[in-house]
Amino acid sequence: MRIGIFHTGGSEWTGGERYVRNLLLALNQVPSAEPVFLVPASTPDSDLVPWIATGCEVLRIQALDRWTPSWWLRQFARFTRRVEHDVWSESFLKHHGIEVTYLRPCVGRPGAIPNISWVPDFQHLHLPDMFSGEEIETRSAQIRLAAEYSARIVLSSHQAYQDYRRFSPAHAHKGRVLQFVASVSPEVYRRNPNEIVQKYGVPEKFFYLPNQFWKHKNHLDVVKALGLLKKMGRPVHVVCTGNPKDYRHPRYWEDLHRAISENGVEGQLIVLGMIPADDVFALMRQGIATVNPSLFEGWSTTVEEARSVGKRVLLSDISVHLEQDPPGATYFDRNDPDDLAQKLYELWQELSPGPDVVMETRARESLPARLAEFGARFFAIAQEASAGMTRRAVWGAA
């Protein structure tokens, strides 16, 4: 089955691109699956190299570029909330034998080729103060459109599925939980992780926090916790990487650095910004544990990458982190910097820098089967969509 998977994410949301890459690699392990990755026609050849390296077919499609008929149709759909299907995309997909699509921009009726939509989470309803009123309505409208017209809706966690059922009970039967798995290249393990210490000039011993610098990722509580530990004469180090731009809260980057200064932890919270993906895994292996203090997640990429590389984690006690339940996890009260400070110091005393040989070995041994299961689960959802099961359910035939 030829499955057209549309590009999502980018420099503003690297997690979206990592999600797609993991899915493509997982589908390559499903014999009957033929993933086709669809990128904007304007994508330069150099940007295609990592996608071609996944082993899947890569096609350029004009529908994803700005100012094309398909782009104007999507803009129109944002205001009308419903339009006829995108005939330009449909023609391209038929020409290339695509049988079902995933992550295809949903503007209304999909036409003859069924589409599967992904709803990562309902953060805008759980944390409305993190969004403008306009964005809340736009996000909700997009989900309603997808729920009505997509053949299946993929949710990344059981919490998201329960939210979806409450949000769109009439289309709850379309929902499918698909918990993604993070892939790790064998090349990661051929690198001495201690090299990363010299490359970035970071301490040999540190916690690693690889989250986008977005307000809900809760870096500020880490700053407060480090400040508390410093006052007690118990300094620890945390290395942070990620995109410094929060489009919803443009001043957050400034607020974070102000908090670092006010708490006097400039030498303890080390902010590197965006770094290459290979360096992310090197820092993860060198760090004593990976930290995710986030106030909300759909399904944490940070947690999944730590699981796949065999690294301990220190996590906020949000429901999705509890659902992910990675090996050796330690949880802290997401609303209590004192509790975070205590857990940071306990792990600082307990753990050593560098790979945990036992955890890493187990992670490497289990990863192929986990990726294969991820791919097989998605392929089963694609088969359902292709068979038209949802259409029969909608029209009372199921």
C-alpha positions as a printed Julia matrix, in Angstrom:
398×3 Matrix{Float64}:
   0.0    0.0     0.0
   1.34   3.39   -1.04
   0.88   5.79    1.88
   1.48   9.48    1.22
   2.84  11.13    4.37
   2.88  14.91    4.24
   5.68  17.0     5.67
   4.92  18.62    9.01
   6.96  20.62   11.49
  10.07  22.62   10.69
  12.37  25.09   12.41
   9.47  26.36   14.55
   8.48  22.85   15.61
  11.29  20.32   15.23
   9.25  17.73   17.11
   6.92  17.45   14.1
   9.77  16.54   11.77
  11.19  14.03   14.26
   7.75  12.44   14.55
   7.52  11.98   10.77
  11.05  10.62   10.53
  10.35   8.04   13.23
   7.18   6.96   11.43
   8.93   6.59    8.06
  11.63   4.42    9.62
   9.03   2.3    11.38
   6.99   1.8     8.2
  10.1    0.6     6.39
   9.88  -2.48    8.61
   6.34  -3.3     7.41
   6.64  -5.45    4.24
   3.32  -4.37    2.71
   3.82  -0.66    3.4
   5.27   1.7     0.81
   5.66   5.11    2.49
   5.95   8.11    0.2
   7.13  11.32    1.86
   5.6   14.48    0.37
   7.47  17.78    0.73
   6.9   21.3    -0.65
   7.97  21.7    -4.27
  10.28  24.51   -3.22
  12.34  22.26   -0.94
  16.03  22.49   -1.94
  17.88  19.29   -2.81
  20.14  19.61    0.23
  17.12  19.46    2.56
  15.98  16.21    0.97
  19.14  14.29    1.88
  18.11  13.22    5.43
  14.66  12.19    4.21
  16.05  10.11    1.35
  18.34   8.48    3.93
  15.26   6.99    5.61
  14.94   4.7     2.59
  11.5    5.91    1.52
  10.42   7.55   -1.71
  10.39  11.37   -1.56
   8.18  13.5    -3.84
   7.8   17.25   -4.17
   4.21  18.52   -4.24
   3.21  22.09   -5.06
   0.18  21.9    -2.77
   2.44  22.51    0.24
   3.94  25.71   -1.15
   2.59  29.18   -0.45
   0.5   31.06   -3.04
  -0.55  27.88   -4.87
  -4.27  27.07   -5.44
  -4.1   24.51   -2.64
  -2.59  27.09   -0.29
  -5.34  29.6    -1.06
  -7.92  26.87   -0.48
  -6.48  26.24    3.0
  -6.6   29.94    3.82
 -10.22  30.07    2.68
 -11.01  27.04    4.84
  -9.71  28.84    7.92
 -12.59  31.3     7.59
 -15.37  29.16    6.15
 -14.37  26.07    8.2
 -15.49  23.91    5.25
 -14.78  23.77    1.53
 -14.79  21.22   -1.25
 -11.8   18.93   -1.49
  -8.44  19.96   -2.91
  -8.67  18.78   -6.53
  -5.07  19.84   -7.28
  -3.62  17.64   -4.56
  -6.02  14.84   -5.45
  -4.84  14.79   -9.07
  -1.18  14.65   -8.0
  -1.81  11.85   -5.51
  -3.75   9.75   -8.01
  -1.01  10.19  -10.6
   1.53   8.76   -8.15
  -0.67   5.88   -7.03
  -1.18   7.1    -3.46
  -3.93   5.06   -1.77
  -4.2    6.83    1.57
  -2.65   9.97    3.05
  -1.47  11.01    6.5
  -0.96  14.55    7.81
  -2.58  15.92    4.66
  -3.88  19.46    5.29
  -7.6   19.0     5.91
  -9.81  21.6     4.25
 -12.99  19.56    3.92
 -14.15  16.56    1.93
 -10.98  14.58    1.0
 -12.24  13.16   -2.28
 -11.54   9.6    -3.39
  -8.29   9.22   -1.44
  -8.97   8.84    2.3
  -6.97  10.92    4.73
  -5.79  10.22    8.27
  -5.33  13.23   10.54
  -3.12  13.55   13.6
  -4.26  15.44   16.69
  -1.22  15.47   19.01
  -3.07  16.95   21.98
  -5.72  19.35   23.27
  -3.32  21.65   25.09
  -5.29  24.71   24.0
  -8.25  23.49   26.06
  -6.23  22.36   29.09
  -3.97  25.43   29.23
  -6.01  28.19   27.55
  -3.86  30.9    29.14
  -1.01  29.78   26.87
  -3.0   30.75   23.73
  -4.82  33.71   22.3
  -8.58  33.42   21.9
  -8.18  33.4    18.12
  -5.71  30.51   18.19
  -7.93  28.5    20.52
 -10.83  28.83   18.09
  -8.61  28.12   15.06
  -7.21  24.95   16.61
 -10.65  23.76   17.65
 -12.06  24.48   14.19
  -9.25  22.51   12.52
  -9.9   19.52   14.78
 -13.64  19.67   14.08
 -12.94  19.72   10.35
 -10.56  16.76   10.64
 -12.99  14.81   12.82
 -15.79  15.23   10.3
 -13.9   14.56    7.09
 -10.88  12.38    7.91
 -11.19   8.62    7.72
  -9.27   8.15   10.97
  -7.95  10.42   13.71
  -4.63   9.45   15.28
  -4.17  10.44   18.93
  -0.73  10.09   20.52
  -1.92   9.13   24.0
  -4.92   7.7    25.8
  -5.4   11.07   27.5
  -5.64  12.75   24.07
  -8.12  10.07   22.98
 -10.34  10.75   25.98
 -10.15  14.48   25.23
 -11.09  13.75   21.61
 -14.09  11.69   22.65
 -15.37  14.59   24.76
 -14.55  17.13   22.06
 -16.21  15.29   19.16
 -18.45  12.48   20.47
 -20.18  12.07   17.1
 -16.86  11.07   15.52
 -15.3    9.25   18.47
 -15.37   5.98   16.48
 -12.67   7.37   14.18
 -10.13   7.84   16.96
  -7.11   5.54   17.22
  -4.3    5.73   19.79
  -0.84   5.51   18.25
   2.0    6.01   20.72
   5.06   6.82   18.65
   8.51   5.35   19.18
  11.78   7.25   18.76
  14.39   5.7    16.48
  18.12   5.84   17.24
  20.78   5.39   14.59
  23.52   2.82   15.37
  25.98   5.64   14.63
  24.95   7.24   17.92
  26.69   4.48   19.87
  29.93   4.68   17.89
  30.59   8.15   19.26
  32.29   8.79   22.58
  29.66  10.9    24.37
  32.34  12.66   26.4
  33.39  14.42   23.16
  30.3   16.57   23.56
  31.77  18.03   26.74
  34.71  19.46   24.81
  32.6   20.55   21.84
  30.26  22.75   23.87
  32.4   23.45   26.91
  29.86  22.02   29.33
  30.67  20.31   32.65
  31.27  16.57   32.56
  28.34  15.97   34.92
  24.94  17.49   34.14
  21.22  16.9    33.69
  20.0   17.3    30.13
  16.82  19.2    29.2
  16.21  19.01   25.4
  12.9   20.92   25.06
  11.83  23.82   22.89
  11.99  27.06   24.86
   8.22  27.41   24.97
   6.45  28.69   28.06
   4.54  25.5    28.81
   7.81  23.52   28.8
   8.33  25.04   32.25
  12.03  25.93   32.24
  11.29  28.61   34.82
  10.63  26.05   37.56
  14.0   24.45   36.78
  15.6   27.88   37.28
  13.79  28.28   40.62
  14.84  24.79   41.73
  18.48  25.47   40.86
  18.28  28.73   42.78
  16.97  26.89   45.84
  19.77  24.32   45.62
  22.4   27.04   45.26
  21.17  28.72   48.46
  21.57  25.38   50.24
  25.12  25.0    48.92
  24.09  22.13   46.63
  24.8   23.34   43.08
  23.94  21.04   40.17
  24.2   21.66   36.42
  21.5   21.47   33.76
  22.24  21.75   30.03
  19.34  22.97   27.86
  18.92  22.8    24.08
  16.04  23.65   21.77
  14.41  26.31   19.65
  14.6   29.67   21.48
  11.51  31.11   19.73
   8.07  30.84   21.33
   5.68  32.35   18.78
   2.91  32.5    21.39
   5.07  34.23   23.99
   7.83  36.18   22.17
   9.21  37.6    25.44
   9.62  34.22   27.11
  13.28  33.91   26.06
  14.01  37.25   27.71
  11.98  36.29   30.79
  13.93  33.06   31.12
  17.32  34.78   31.01
  16.1   37.4    33.47
  15.08  34.61   35.85
  18.46  32.92   35.43
  20.17  36.16   36.43
  17.83  36.9    39.34
  18.37  33.42   40.77
  22.12  33.62   40.25
  22.35  30.32   38.36
  24.12  31.51   35.18
  26.82  28.88   35.68
  24.37  26.1    36.47
  21.7   26.42   33.77
  23.65  26.22   30.52
  21.6   27.23   27.48
  22.95  26.05   24.1
  19.93  26.72   21.86
  19.48  24.72   18.65
  22.06  21.99   18.0
  22.36  19.11   15.48
  20.24  16.03   16.16
  23.33  13.82   16.55
  24.54  16.08   19.35
  21.2   15.74   21.13
  21.75  12.01   21.57
  25.38  12.56   22.57
  24.31  14.98   25.31
  21.58  12.59   26.38
  24.06   9.73   26.76
  26.6   11.88   28.61
  24.1   13.46   31.0
  23.26  11.72   34.27
  19.53  11.89   33.44
  17.16  13.6    31.03
  14.69  16.12   32.45
  11.25  17.11   31.15
   9.49  19.59   33.47
   6.7   20.28   30.95
   3.21  21.32   32.05
   1.62  19.53   29.1
   2.54  16.97   26.44
   0.7   15.01   23.78
   3.33  12.25   23.91
   6.78  13.47   24.9
   9.49  13.1    22.27
  12.05  13.81   25.01
  10.8   10.84   27.02
  10.71   8.52   24.02
  14.22   9.43   22.91
  15.51   8.86   26.44
  13.75   5.49   26.53
  15.17   4.46   23.17
  18.73   5.43   24.13
  18.53   3.89   27.62
  18.67   6.93   29.87
  17.03   7.68   33.23
  14.46  10.48   33.29
  13.18  13.06   35.76
   9.65  14.07   34.8
   6.82  16.35   35.82
   3.83  14.39   37.1
   1.5   15.19   34.2
  -0.79  12.38   33.1
   0.96  11.71   29.78
   4.35  11.28   31.49
   2.73   8.8    33.86
   1.17   7.04   30.86
   4.54   6.83   29.09
   6.05   5.25   32.22
   9.68   4.94   30.99
  12.05   2.61   32.88
  13.58   4.09   36.01
  11.51   7.29   35.89
  11.44   9.73   38.8
   8.48  12.12   39.05
   8.11  15.5    40.75
   5.17  17.78   41.5
   4.92  20.04   38.45
   3.67  22.91   40.63
   6.37  22.66   43.31
   9.94  23.87   42.58
  10.95  22.64   46.05
  10.01  19.08   45.13
  11.9   19.42   41.85
  14.96  20.71   43.71
  14.85  17.74   46.07
  14.57  15.21   43.23
  17.34  16.91   41.27
  19.72  16.68   44.21
  18.8   13.06   45.03
  19.57  11.98   41.47
  22.7   14.17   41.38
  24.07  12.17   44.29
  22.93   8.81   42.92
  23.86   8.9    39.22
  27.1    9.21   37.27
  27.7   10.85   33.86
  27.95   8.76   30.72
  25.95   5.8    29.42
  24.26   3.36   31.77
  25.54   0.15   30.16
  22.69  -2.05   31.41
  19.87   0.34   30.47
  21.47   1.21   27.14
  21.93  -2.44   26.18
  18.32  -3.25   27.01
  17.12  -0.22   25.07
  19.13  -1.14   21.97
  17.93  -4.74   22.06
  14.26  -3.83   22.4
  14.15  -0.92   19.94
  13.76  -2.89   16.65
  10.7   -4.72   17.95
   9.21  -1.52   19.36
   9.7    0.29   16.04
   8.21  -2.63   14.12
   5.15  -2.6    16.39
   4.77   1.15   15.89
   4.9    0.72   12.11
   2.5   -2.23   12.11
   0.01  -0.35   14.26
   0.0    2.64   11.92
  -0.27   0.37    8.87
  -3.36  -1.27   10.38
  -4.93   2.17   10.78
  -4.06   2.99    7.17
  -5.69  -0.25    6.02
  -8.87   0.65    7.89
  -8.94   4.05    6.25
  -8.28   2.63    2.79
 -11.02   0.04    3.16
 -13.57   2.77    3.71
 -14.62   1.46    7.13
 -15.25   4.97    8.41
 -17.52   5.85    5.52
 -19.67   2.8     6.32
 -19.77   3.81    9.97
 -20.75   7.38    9.13
 -23.58   6.28    6.81
 -24.89   3.63    9.18
 -23.45   0.57    7.46
 -21.26  -0.43   10.4
